Amino acid sequence: MKCLNCGAEIPEGAEKCPECQSPVNMERQEEKAETAAGTEETPEAPAAAAPAPKKGAKAPVIAVAAVAVIAVGVFAAMQLTAKDPKEVVIQAFENVYPEGQVMPFEEIFGLSDMLAASNTANTEGSLTLGMDSCSVEEANAYAGLGMRLAGRSDVENFKSDANIALVYNGMDLANINFYYGDDTLMLSMPELTGKVITVDLGEGLAERLKASPTLGPALEESGIDVDGLASYVTEYFDWAQTAVEEGNTPFDVAALLDRYQEGCAAYDNFKAALTVEKAEKGTYTVDGAEVSCQGYSVTVSKDAMIDFLRTSSDFFLQDETLKEDYLQQLEMSVRMSELMGAAAGLDDQTAAEMQQQTYDELEDSVAQMIDYLDQALNDVQMVVYVDGDGRLAAFEGTTSLSTAGLDEMAGELTAEGEALMEEAGAETQAAGDTSEESQEASEEAAESSGEQADIQFAFQLMGGAYTTQNMTGNISITSAGETVAFDLTKQGVYDESQLTCDVSVDVTAAGTTGTFTYTGTYSLADGAYHAALDVGADGSQMFAFSVNGIVDQLEKGSSIHMDIDAMEFSVMDNMGSVTLSGDYSYGPLEGEITPPEGETMDALAATEEDWSTVLMEIMFGAIGLTGQIGAPAE
């Protein structure tokens, strides 16, 4: 006999199982009971087949229990690992332009590296444009006439030069050359005069200014502080050289935004104030495929928006680096005004006092504007759709603006404008008429106070090389039964052969539709490009611009040369137009920057006779040039 508890063999006559110590009598009683029950239920069955194994009977129950445990575990794991809806929405918006995202134009040309090099490396660049044709027939006599602008910079030796040239059919007619190096400014016009005019800005500048036969008496008569002026010039160039060497750029916007991101809590507070809940799903197109997206109901409270504006404005108004840059510019302006004898108009204010006054006025204006917005804004209700990869696919919502606050702000601005006119002495009849019109406008605004502008918006981000390469959007603003609608469509392709971008914006109001369209293409195979911009209304063109050509030299982030085959401007359905052509280049400095050649003439030491001689040369040279251009076609 076997133990019904553990299955071990029980010796004959034993009272307990030798393995699990279960009472044998109990086992036998249970066996008898089960056998009896089996016999009653199936009397026809043989006695030996009646007992059903107990372990086998429990197997289905155990299997069901195991499945239930696994299901509960999976559900619990999903709940523990599921992202907070607020975080999903925030990350979706932040990932529209994620950190490190390289846009196609940047990936092809490396423009940011070129811009950085222009401030830190030795570079040169030029732009040449000449007229090919014009809708004004008389102007076509000067077809082929154009201009070249060029510049070179040697930051290592703090030297630079620039060129402005008058060109005609590919030939230089006249050049104006500027040079700075070794504390010396130089100017030459080789086609007009053989003289190279120089100004030594080095040590002893004050003495040279005072001793100048032409400039000295004029400075003395005007009461200008010559010593102070010379000191100012020296300090300015020293400051500019130090800024270049150390890479310090006044009013550096990128650095300011970095400080804002790191040191201002406005954005974090704004995110914390969002209210987000799951909503119904939706289907949207992302990267050319229809995908199911989870919806999220989002509430952006008015208080959160106002707090964001207040906190952000406080940061910018208190940023010490921005204050220092502004103070430095004011100090230079005040010093120059004092040196030029204009200090009386400044009410003897120091630069620091002027800065404080400006900041106080700006702070009051910003606070006032935010107060008006506090009256006008209302909560924003949105539904945001995010795909399975966390990408923002679409968002739509509604809000409203109370026009009372906006009317009050407009009234304040009108009053301030009238006050300025009165201070300027513009108390004429015309001003009186304007005042009456303003008063009538203010009264009409007061009557309409309390009205509400309802705003609806919807955007779909369909992806591509980046999230917003293809997208649509619309905004409608309805107030007093009138609706203004903005519709946006953006399409583009970026692959191994081409980069394209097409943008159109339609603005509809009071039965009139204004249009803005842009189209651009660039061929990666041969460098051919085309760009066009068009602004119109109700089918009529108001302004149009287009340019096409070929980028025939390109080293990403370093150098570029592009031919401009045709650059066309036109207005009013092509009633007026002009077509230009030329080229543009930028790249590392080639060669050495040297002073212009010619006989030098010290501008400070020159006499009136010297200046008269030079001016006569320039005048006769200019007359000679006019004979080389503009010959009317027979």
C-alpha positions in Angstrom: 0.0 0.0 0.0 1.2 3.5 -0.8 0.8 6.6 1.3 -1.8 8.9 -0.2 0.0 12.0 1.1 3.5 11.4 -0.2 3.2 8.2 -2.3 5.8 6.2 -0.3 5.4 2.5 0.1 3.8 1.6 3.6 4.8 -1.7 5.2 2.0 -4.1 6.1 0.6 -3.4 9.6 2.3 0.0 9.9 0.3 2.7 11.6 2.2 5.7 10.1 3.9 6.4 6.8 7.7 5.9 7.3 8.4 9.0 5.1 5.9 11.7 6.0 4.5 10.2 9.3 0.9 10.5 8.1 -1.5 8.2 10.1 -2.2 5.0 8.1 -5.7 4.7 9.5 -6.5 8.1 8.2 -5.2 7.2 4.8 -7.2 4.0 4.8 -10.3 5.8 5.9 -9.9 8.4 3.2 -9.3 5.6 0.7 -12.4 3.8 1.8 -14.4 7.0 1.7 -13.2 7.8 -1.9 -13.8 4.2 -2.9 -17.3 4.2 -1.6 -18.1 7.5 -3.2 -16.7 6.2 -6.5 -18.7 3.1 -6.3 -21.9 5.0 -5.7 -21.3 7.3 -8.6 -20.2 4.5 -11.0 -21.7 1.2 -9.8 -20.9 -0.5 -13.2 -17.2 0.2 -12.9 -14.8 -2.5 -11.6 -13.8 -2.1 -8.0 -10.1 -1.8 -8.9 -10.7 1.2 -11.2 -12.9 3.2 -8.7 -10.2 5.3 -6.9 -9.1 8.4 -8.9 -5.5 9.6 -8.2 -5.8 12.8 -5.9 -2.7 14.5 -7.3 -4.1 14.3 -10.8 -7.4 15.9 -9.8 -5.6 19.0 -8.5 -3.6 19.7 -11.7 -6.2 21.9 -13.5 -6.7 23.9 -10.4 -2.9 24.5 -10.0 -2.6 25.4 -13.7 -5.4 28.0 -13.5 -3.9 29.4 -10.3 -0.5 29.7 -12.0 -1.9 31.6 -15.0 -3.7 33.9 -12.6 -0.5 34.6 -10.7 1.4 35.3 -13.9 -1.3 37.6 -15.2 -1.3 39.5 -11.9 2.5 39.8 -12.0 2.4 41.1 -15.6 -0.3 43.6 -14.8 1.7 44.8 -11.7 4.9 45.1 -13.7 3.1 47.1 -16.4 1.7 49.4 -13.8 5.1 49.9 -12.1 7.0 50.5 -15.4 4.3 52.6 -17.1 5.3 56.2 -17.6 3.5 59.1 -16.0 1.1 60.6 -18.6 2.5 64.0 -17.8 6.1 62.8 -18.5 5.0 61.2 -21.8 3.4 64.5 -23.0 6.4 66.7 -21.9 8.9 64.4 -23.5 6.9 64.2 -26.7 7.0 68.0 -27.0 10.7 68.2 -26.0 11.6 65.6 -28.6 10.1 67.6 -31.4 13.6 69.3 -31.6 15.7 67.0 -29.3 19.1 68.1 -28.2 21.7 67.1 -30.7 19.2 67.0 -33.6 21.0 67.9 -36.8 18.8 69.5 -39.4 19.3 68.6 -43.1 20.5 72.0 -44.1 23.1 72.0 -41.3 24.0 68.4 -42.2 24.7 69.4 -45.8 26.5 72.7 -45.3 27.6 72.9 -41.7 26.6 76.6 -41.4 27.0 76.7 -37.6 30.7 75.7 -38.0 31.2 78.4 -40.6 29.6 81.0 -38.4 31.8 80.0 -35.5 34.9 80.2 -37.7 34.0 83.7 -38.7 34.6 84.8 -35.1 37.6 82.6 -34.2 39.5 81.7 -37.4 41.1 83.5 -40.3 38.4 83.8 -43.0 37.4 85.7 -46.1 34.2 86.1 -48.0 32.6 88.0 -50.9 29.3 88.7 -52.6 29.0 90.1 -56.2 25.7 91.1 -57.7 25.0 92.9 -61.0 21.9 93.9 -62.8 20.8 91.9 -65.9 17.5 93.5 -66.6 14.8 95.8 -65.2 11.2 96.5 -65.9 12.1 100.2 -66.2 13.4 100.5 -69.7 15.7 103.4 -69.0 17.5 101.4 -66.4 18.4 98.7 -68.9 21.0 101.0 -70.3 23.0 100.2 -67.2 22.6 96.4 -67.5 25.8 94.8 -66.4 26.5 97.3 -63.7 26.8 95.9 -60.2 28.7 95.9 -56.9 31.0 93.6 -55.0 31.4 93.4 -51.2 34.3 91.5 -49.8 36.1 91.2 -46.5 39.0 89.3 -44.9 39.9 88.8 -41.3 43.2 87.6 -39.7 42.3 87.2 -36.0 45.7 85.8 -35.1 47.4 89.1 -36.1 44.4 91.3 -35.5 44.3 92.5 -39.1 41.4 93.0 -41.5 40.5 94.5 -44.8 37.3 95.2 -46.8 36.5 96.0 -50.4 33.6 97.8 -52.0 33.8 97.7 -55.8 31.8 99.0 -58.6 31.8 96.4 -61.4 30.6 96.5 -65.0 30.3 93.3 -67.1 32.8 91.5 -65.0 35.3 94.3 -64.8 36.2 96.4 -61.9 35.4 100.1 -62.5 36.3 101.5 -59.1 37.4 100.1 -55.8 37.3 101.4 -52.2 39.7 99.5 -50.0 39.8 99.6 -46.2 42.6 98.2 -44.1 43.3 97.9 -40.4 46.5 96.5 -38.8 49.3 97.5 -36.5 47.2 100.3 -35.0 46.7 101.9 -38.4 43.6 102.6 -40.5 44.1 103.0 -44.3 41.8 103.9 -47.2 42.6 103.7 -50.9 40.7 104.3 -54.2 43.2 103.3 -56.8 41.0 104.1 -59.8 40.2 107.6 -58.5 43.4 108.7 -56.7 47.0 107.4 -56.2 47.0 108.5 -52.6 46.5 106.0 -49.7 45.0 107.9 -46.8 46.2 106.7 -43.4 45.4 107.4 -39.7 47.9 106.2 -37.1 45.8 105.2 -34.0 48.9 104.2 -31.9 50.7 106.0 -29.1 50.7 109.8 -29.4 47.3 110.1 -31.1 46.3 113.0 -28.9 49.3 115.0 -29.9 48.8 114.2 -33.6 45.1 115.3 -33.4 46.1 118.6 -31.7 48.9 119.3 -34.3 46.7 118.4 -37.3 46.5 121.5 -39.7 42.9 120.8 -40.6 41.4 118.7 -37.8 43.2 120.3 -34.8 41.6 123.8 -35.1 38.2 122.3 -35.7 38.5 120.1 -32.5 39.7 123.1 -30.5 36.9 125.3 -31.7 34.2 122.7 -30.9 35.5 122.2 -27.3 36.1 118.5 -27.8 38.4 116.9 -25.2 41.1 115.7 -27.6 43.1 113.8 -24.9 39.9 112.0 -23.8 39.0 111.3 -27.5 42.4 109.7 -28.2 42.2 107.7 -25.0 38.7 106.5 -25.9 39.8 105.4 -29.4 42.7 103.5 -27.9 40.6 101.8 -25.3 38.0 100.8 -27.8 40.4 99.1 -30.1 42.1 97.4 -27.2 38.7 96.2 -26.0 37.8 94.9 -29.4 41.1 93.0 -29.7 40.7 91.4 -26.3 37.1 90.4 -27.1 38.3 88.7 -30.3 41.2 86.9 -28.6 39.1 85.7 -25.7 36.1 84.9 -27.7 33.8 87.2 -25.7 30.8 88.4 -27.7 28.7 91.2 -26.2 25.0 90.3 -26.0 25.7 86.6 -26.8 22.1 85.3 -27.3 23.2 81.6 -27.3 25.0 82.0 -24.0 22.1 84.0 -22.5 19.7 81.1 -23.4 22.0 78.6 -21.9 22.1 80.6 -18.6 18.3 80.8 -18.8 17.9 77.1 -19.2 20.3 76.3 -16.4 19.4 79.0 -13.9 15.7 79.8 -14.4 12.9 77.6 -12.8 10.2 79.0 -15.1 10.1 75.9 -17.4 10.2 73.4 -14.6 7.4 75.2 -12.8 5.4 75.3 -16.0 5.8 71.6 -16.5 4.8 70.8 -12.9 1.6 72.9 -13.2 0.3 70.9 -16.2 -2.6 68.6 -15.7 -2.5 65.4 -17.9 -4.8 62.4 -18.1 -5.2 59.6 -20.6 -7.8 60.1 -23.3 -9.1 58.1 -26.3 -6.7 56.9 -29.0 -6.4 58.3 -32.5 -4.8 57.3 -35.8 -2.4 59.7 -37.5 0.2 59.6 -40.3 3.8 59.6 -39.0 6.7 59.0 -41.4 4.4 58.0 -44.2 2.5 55.3 -42.2 -0.8 55.3 -40.4 -0.1 54.6 -36.7 -2.3 54.3 -33.6 -1.5 57.1 -31.0 -2.5 57.4 -27.4 -4.4 60.5 -26.6 -3.9 62.7 -23.5 -6.1 65.4 -22.1 -3.9 68.4 -21.1 -4.9 71.5 -19.2 -2.5 74.5 -19.3 -3.8 76.9 -16.6 -3.7 80.6 -17.1 -1.9 80.9 -13.7 0.9 78.6 -15.1 1.3 80.7 -18.2 1.4 84.0 -16.2 3.9 82.5 -13.7 6.1 81.4 -16.6 6.1 84.9 -18.0 6.8 86.6 -14.7 9.6 84.2 -13.8 11.2 84.4 -17.2 11.1 88.2 -17.3 12.6 88.4 -13.8 15.5 86.3 -15.0 16.3 88.4 -18.0 15.9 91.6 -16.1 18.3 90.4 -13.4 20.8 88.6 -15.6 24.2 90.1 -14.5 26.0 89.4 -17.8 23.3 91.1 -19.8 23.4 94.1 -17.5 27.2 94.3 -17.8 27.1 94.2 -21.6 24.4 96.9 -21.6 26.3 99.0 -19.1 29.5 98.8 -21.1 27.7 100.0 -24.2 26.1 102.9 -22.3 29.5 103.8 -20.8 31.0 104.0 -24.3 28.0 106.1 -25.5 28.2 108.4 -22.6 31.9 108.9 -22.9 31.6 109.7 -26.6 28.8 112.1 -25.9 30.8 113.8 -23.3 33.9 114.0 -25.5 31.8 115.5 -28.3 30.3 118.1 -26.1 26.7 116.6 -25.9 26.7 115.7 -22.2 24.3 118.5 -21.4 21.5 116.6 -23.1 22.0 113.7 -20.8 21.0 115.7 -17.6 24.5 114.8 -16.2 23.4 111.2 -15.6 26.1 108.5 -15.3 26.0 105.4 -17.3 25.0 103.4 -14.2 22.1 105.8 -13.5 20.9 105.6 -17.1 21.0 101.9 -17.0 19.0 101.8 -13.7 16.4 104.2 -15.1 16.1 102.1 -18.3 15.7 98.9 -16.3 13.2 100.4 -14.0 11.1 101.6 -16.9 11.4 98.3 -18.7 10.4 96.4 -15.6 7.3 98.6 -15.2 6.4 98.1 -18.8 6.8 94.3 -18.7 4.9 94.0 -15.5 2.1 96.1 -16.9 1.9 94.0 -20.1 1.8 90.7 -18.0 -1.0 92.2 -15.9 -3.0 92.9 -19.0 -2.4 89.3 -20.2 -3.4 88.1 -16.8 -6.8 89.7 -17.4 -7.0 88.5 -21.0 -5.8 84.9 -20.9 -7.8 81.8 -20.0 -6.9 78.1 -19.5 -5.9 76.1 -22.6 -7.6 72.7 -23.1 -5.7 70.3 -25.4 -5.7 66.7 -26.5 -2.2 65.5 -27.4 -1.5 62.4 -29.4 1.7 60.4 -29.0 2.7 57.4 -30.9 4.3 54.2 -29.5 7.8 55.6 -30.0 7.0 58.6 -27.9 6.8 61.0 -30.9 4.3 63.9 -30.9 1.9 63.1 -33.7 -0.8 65.7 -33.2 -2.3 68.2 -30.8 -5.5 70.2 -30.9 -7.3 72.4 -28.4 -9.2 75.5 -27.5 -8.9 78.6 -25.4 -10.2 82.1 -25.3 -9.1 85.7 -24.7 -11.0 88.3 -22.9 -10.8 91.5 -25.0 -11.2 93.8 -22.0 -7.6 93.5 -20.9 -6.4 93.9 -24.5 -8.6 97.0 -25.0 -7.2 98.5 -21.9 -3.6 97.8 -23.0 -4.4 99.4 -26.4 -5.8 102.4 -24.7 -2.7 102.8 -22.5 -0.5 102.7 -25.6 -2.6 105.3 -27.3 -2.4 107.6 -24.3 1.4 107.1 -24.1 1.7 107.9 -27.8 -0.3 111.1 -27.5 1.7 112.2 -24.5 4.9 111.7 -26.5 3.5 113.8 -29.3 2.6 116.6 -26.9 6.1 116.5 -25.3 7.5 116.8 -28.8 5.5 119.9 -29.5 3.2 118.3 -32.0 0.1 120.2 -30.8 -1.2 121.0 -34.3 -4.6 120.7 -35.7 -3.6 117.4 -37.3 -2.6 116.2 -33.9 -5.9 117.3 -32.5 -7.8 115.4 -35.2 -5.7 112.4 -34.4 -6.5 112.8 -30.7 -10.3 113.0 -31.5 -10.0 109.9 -33.7 -8.1 108.1 -30.9 -10.8 109.1 -28.4 -13.5 107.7 -30.7 -11.6 104.5 -31.0 -11.2 104.3 -27.3 -14.9 104.8 -26.8 -15.7 102.1 -29.3 -13.2 99.8 -27.5 -14.9 100.5 -24.2 -18.3 99.6 -25.7 -16.8 96.3 -26.8 -15.1 95.5 -23.6 -16.0 92.2 -22.1 -16.2 90.5 -25.4 -14.4 87.2 -25.8 -12.2 85.9 -28.6 -12.6 82.1 -29.0 -9.5 80.3 -30.3 -9.3 76.9 -31.8 -6.1 75.2 -33.0 -5.0 71.8 -34.5 -1.6 70.6 -35.7 -0.4 67.4 -37.2 3.3 66.6 -37.2 3.9 64.0 -39.9 7.6 63.6 -39.5 10.3 62.9 -42.1 14.0 63.7 -41.6 12.8 65.5 -38.5 9.5 65.7 -36.7 8.2 68.9 -38.3 9.5 68.4 -41.9 5.9 67.5 -42.9 3.1 69.1 -41.0 -0.2 70.9 -41.2 -1.8 73.3 -38.8 -4.7 75.7 -38.4 -5.7 78.4 -36.0 -9.0 80.2 -36.0 -9.9 83.3 -33.8 -13.6 84.2 -33.6 -14.8 87.4 -32.0 -18.1 89.3 -32.4 -19.1 87.0 -35.2 -16.0 87.6 -37.2 -13.3 84.9 -37.8 -9.7 85.1 -38.7 -8.2 81.8 -39.8 -4.5 80.8 -40.3 -3.8 77.6 -42.3 -0.3 76.1 -42.5 1.0 73.3 -44.8 4.7 72.2 -44.8 6.1 69.5 -46.9 9.6 68.3 -47.5 11.9 65.5 -48.7 15.4 64.7 -47.6 17.2 61.7 -49.2 20.4 60.8 -50.9 19.6 62.9 -54.0 17.7 66.0 -52.8 16.5 68.3 -50.1 13.1 70.1 -50.6 10.9 72.3 -48.5 7.5 73.8 -49.4 5.6 76.0 -47.0 2.3 77.8 -47.5 0.4 80.0 -45.0 -3.1 81.3 -45.8 -4.7 84.0 -43.7 -8.4 84.5 -44.2 -10.4 87.4 -42.7 -13.4 89.5 -43.7 -13.7 87.6 -47.1 -10.0 88.3 -48.0 -7.3 85.7 -48.2 -3.7 86.5 -47.9 -1.1 84.0 -49.0 2.6 83.4 -48.1 4.4 80.6 -50.0 8.0 79.4 -50.0 9.6 76.7 -52.0 13.1 75.5 -52.0 15.1 72.7 -53.6 18.7 71.6 -53.5 20.3 68.8 -55.5 22.9 66.8 -53.6 24.2 65.4 -56.9 25.2 68.6 -58.7 24.6 71.4 -56.2 21.7 73.0 -58.2 19.4 75.1 -56.0 16.2 77.1 -56.3 14.3 79.2 -53.8 11.2 81.3 -54.2 9.1 83.5 -51.9 5.7 84.9 -52.8 3.3 87.1 -50.9 -0.1 87.9 -52.3 -3.8 88.5 -51.6 -6.9 87.2 -53.3 -5.0 85.8 -56.3 -2.9 88.9 -56.8 0.9 89.0 -56.3 2.2 91.7 -54.0 5.8 90.7 -53.8 7.9 87.9 -55.2 11.5 86.8 -54.9 13.4 83.9 -56.4 17.0 82.8 -56.8 18.6 79.9 -58.5 22.1 78.7 -59.4 24.7 76.0 -58.5 26.9 75.4 -55.5 30.0 74.3 -57.4 32.4 74.2 -54.4 31.5 73.0 -50.9 33.5 71.8 -48.0 31.1 71.2 -45.1 31.6 73.7 -42.3 34.6 75.3 -43.9 34.1 76.8 -47.4 31.5 77.3 -50.1 31.2 78.9 -53.5 27.9 79.4 -55.3 27.0 80.9 -58.6 23.9 83.1 -58.6 22.5 82.6 -62.1 19.3 84.7 -61.5 18.0 86.6 -58.5 14.7 88.2 -59.3 12.5 90.7 -57.4 9.1 91.7 -58.5 6.1 93.6 -57.1 2.4 94.0 -58.0 1.9 91.2 -60.4 5.3 91.8 -62.0 4.5 95.5 -62.8 8.0 96.2 -61.4 10.9 93.8 -61.5 14.7 93.5 -61.6 16.9 90.5 -62.2 20.4 90.2 -60.8 23.2 87.7 -61.1 26.6 87.1 -59.5 28.3 84.8 -57.0 29.0 84.3 -53.3 32.0 82.7 -51.6 33.2 82.1 -48.1 36.2 80.1 -46.7 39.5 80.1 -44.9 41.8 83.1 -45.5 44.1 82.7 -48.5 47.3 84.7 -48.4 48.3 87.5 -46.2 46.4 90.7 -45.4 48.7 93.6 -46.4 48.3 97.3 -46.6 47.1 98.8 -49.9 49.7 99.9 -52.3 50.3 103.6 -53.2 51.7 106.8 -51.9 50.5 107.3 -48.3 49.0 110.5 -47.1 48.7 111.0 -43.3 45.1 112.3 -42.8 46.0 114.1 -39.6 49.2 115.8 -41.0 47.6 116.7 -44.4 47.1 120.4 -45.2 44.0 121.9 -46.8 46.0 122.0 -50.1 46.7 118.3 -49.8 43.1 117.5 -49.3 42.0 119.8 -52.2 44.4 117.9 -54.5 43.1 114.5 -53.5 39.4 115.6 -53.9 40.1 117.0 -57.4 41.7 113.7 -58.4 38.7 111.8 -57.1 36.2 114.1 -58.9 38.0 113.8 -62.3 38.3 110.1 -61.8 34.6 109.7 -61.2 33.8 111.7 -64.3 36.0 109.4 -66.3 34.2 106.4 -65.0 30.8 107.6 -66.1 31.9 107.6 -69.7 32.5 103.8 -69.4 29.0 102.8 -68.5 25.5 103.4 -69.5 25.9 103.8 -73.3 22.3 103.5 -74.6 21.8 100.7 -77.1 21.1 101.9 -80.6 
